[in-house]
Amino acid sequence: MRVLVTGGAGFIGSHLCEFLLEQGVEVLCMDNFITGSAENCAAVRDRPGFTFALHNVTEYIAVDGPLDWVLHLASPASPRDYLELPIQTLKVGALGTHNALGLAKSKRAAFLLASTSEVYGDPLVHPQREDYWGNVNPIGPRGVYDEAKRFAEAITMAYHRYHGVDTRIVRIFNSYGPRMRLNDGRAIPTFITQALTGAPLTVYGDGSQTRSFQFVSDLVQGIWKLMHTPVNDPVNIGNPYEMTLLDLAKRILVLSGAQSEIVFRPLPVDDPKVRQPDITRARTLLGWEPRVDVDEGLRITIDWYRQRLHA
Ligand SMILES: NC(=O)c1ccc[n+]([C@@H]2O[C@H](COP(=O)([O-])OP(=O)(O)OC[C@H]3O[C@@H](n4cnc5c(N)ncnc54)[C@H](O)[C@@H]3O)[C@@H](O)[C@H]2O)c1
């Protein structure tokens, strides 16, 4: 099997490339390093079957040779990144997805879109099932990401229905693990970095908003299972274990042994108040469910950050 991974030098993409190589898949990783890095690919750079192409996928994508899959992960993903890169985020979700689909069609390859739980916006239905259409503010600051992904889903379904491309849509819920950038602004890297450097942990609002965090190895397994199951409708992949952000901060303090205090900051605009996947579809159709519990995943992640900060 030969696979293109766009965004392969990012947090999730690099774990996916590593996993695919372990399954004996040939991997072409494509990235422009706008939020990813060559360092993320260090573990796989010299492995047989791995090649890298520096390319912005909002431009036409040319690939020599056959492809069985196009896995389209390229997109800024943390709120800090997409608020700083609003146009690039919209372009990669729209033009980048169009180019990646065009490539899949011309190679007769299957296509997988890395979508997001953010398509549900600030949800009025809880937990979120795939048939919920969402509550997104199209003109708010977060709209650049949410609407780009909603467009990406729409064009993916259009290529499936109109051109017959074999497509998958994975709606990824908050994921974490080694290789998230220390300063990417997402809650887990921020709290861990603050805890390990003795800084106060900054919780937005009163910390009662909830999230459900999945460890990256569970996500990669879910993507692999979805590739092998002919489901063209979107599938939530996430860990239904829901916790408040205040609980998360406290847990990270305990697991890291840090003495930092917790301080509260104003809630960002349109910050979702709740987030929890309904994973019935993944359970029944893919036979998938998460295996790594939050304490285990956080311990692995804290160890990785500790090594990075002391390197
Ligand atoms: N991390 C999460 O919790 C999460 C949740 C939901 C969805 N997702 C989706 O998963 C994917 C990967 O997210 P991540 O957390 O690894 O983010 P990331 O920022 O670490 O990785 C994204 C990668 O895409 C690359 N990229 C961005 N624009 C590009 C372009 N125009 N051309 C080529 N490469 C480009 C970046 O350089 C980076 O390497 C994204 O599509 C994101 O929307 C992630």
The ligand as a Tripos MOL2 file, in Angstrom:
@<TRIPOS>MOLECULE
LIG
   44    48     1     0     0
SMALL
NO_CHARGES

@<TRIPOS>ATOM
      1 N1         -5.1660   17.6830   17.5490 N.am      1 LIG1
      2 C1         -6.4710   17.6070   17.6980 C.2       1 LIG1
      3 O1         -6.9620   17.5030   18.8150 O.2       1 LIG1
      4 C2         -7.3780   17.6270   16.4900 C.ar      1 LIG1
      5 C3         -8.7440   17.6160   16.7000 C.ar      1 LIG1
      6 C4         -9.6050   17.6300   15.6090 C.ar      1 LIG1
      7 C5         -9.0870   17.6270   14.3290 C.ar      1 LIG1
      8 N2         -7.7540   17.6450   14.1390 N.ar      1 LIG1
      9 C6         -7.2710   17.6830   12.7500 C.3       1 LIG1
     10 O2         -6.1690   16.7980   12.5740 O.3       1 LIG1
     11 C7         -5.2330   17.3750   11.6610 C.3       1 LIG1
     12 C8         -3.8560   17.4240   12.3000 C.3       1 LIG1
     13 O3         -3.9050   18.2280   13.4740 O.3       1 LIG1
     14 P1         -2.6470   18.3730   14.4400 P.3       1 LIG1
     15 O4         -3.1500   18.5080   15.8070 O.co2     1 LIG1
     16 O5         -1.6610   17.3310   14.1350 O.co2     1 LIG1
     17 O6         -2.1090   19.8060   14.0020 O.3       1 LIG1
     18 P2         -0.6490   20.2660   13.5880 P.3       1 LIG1
     19 O7         -0.6990   21.7440   13.4530 O.co2     1 LIG1
     20 O8          0.3670   19.6860   14.5220 O.co2     1 LIG1
     21 O9         -0.4570   19.5650   12.1800 O.3       1 LIG1
     22 C9         -0.9770   20.0840   10.9990 C.3       1 LIG1
     23 C10         0.0840   19.9280    9.9180 C.3       1 LIG1
     24 O10        -0.4290   20.4230    8.6880 O.3       1 LIG1
     25 C11         0.5980   21.1740    8.0380 C.3       1 LIG1
     26 N3         -0.0330   22.1170    7.1260 N.ar      1 LIG1
     27 C12        -0.9200   23.1150    7.4200 C.ar      1 LIG1
     28 N4         -1.2610   23.7800    6.3110 N.ar      1 LIG1
     29 C13        -0.5830   23.1800    5.2750 C.ar      1 LIG1
     30 C14        -0.5370   23.4160    3.8810 C.ar      1 LIG1
     31 N5         -1.2250   24.4120    3.3040 N.pl3     1 LIG1
     32 N6          0.2580   22.6100    3.1190 N.ar      1 LIG1
     33 C15         0.9690   21.5910    3.6830 C.ar      1 LIG1
     34 N7          0.9510   21.3340    5.0090 N.ar      1 LIG1
     35 C16         0.1820   22.1240    5.7900 C.ar      1 LIG1
     36 C17         1.3270   21.8430    9.1950 C.3       1 LIG1
     37 O11         2.6150   22.3130    8.8780 O.3       1 LIG1
     38 C18         1.3510   20.7120   10.2270 C.3       1 LIG1
     39 O12         2.4900   19.9020   10.0670 O.3       1 LIG1
     40 C19        -5.7770   18.7350   11.2630 C.3       1 LIG1
     41 O13        -6.4660   18.6250   10.0500 O.3       1 LIG1
     42 C20        -6.7450   19.0580   12.3780 C.3       1 LIG1
     43 O14        -7.7730   19.9060   11.9410 O.3       1 LIG1
     44 C21        -6.8810   17.6660   15.1880 C.ar      1 LIG1
@<TRIPOS>BOND
     1     1     2 1
     2     2     3 2
     3     2     4 1
     4     4     5 ar
     5     4    44 ar
     6     5     6 ar
     7     6     7 ar
     8     7     8 ar
     9     8     9 1
    10     8    44 ar
    11     9    10 1
    12     9    42 1
    13    10    11 1
    14    11    12 1
    15    11    40 1
    16    12    13 1
    17    13    14 1
    18    14    15 2
    19    14    16 1
    20    14    17 1
    21    17    18 1
    22    18    19 2
    23    18    20 1
    24    18    21 1
    25    21    22 1
    26    22    23 1
    27    23    24 1
    28    23    38 1
    29    24    25 1
    30    25    26 1
    31    25    36 1
    32    26    27 ar
    33    26    35 ar
    34    27    28 ar
    35    28    29 ar
    36    29    30 ar
    37    29    35 ar
    38    30    31 1
    39    30    32 ar
    40    32    33 ar
    41    33    34 ar
    42    34    35 ar
    43    36    37 1
    44    36    38 1
    45    38    39 1
    46    40    41 1
    47    40    42 1
    48    42    43 1
@<TRIPOS>SUBSTRUCTURE
     1 LIG1         1 GROUP 0 **** ****
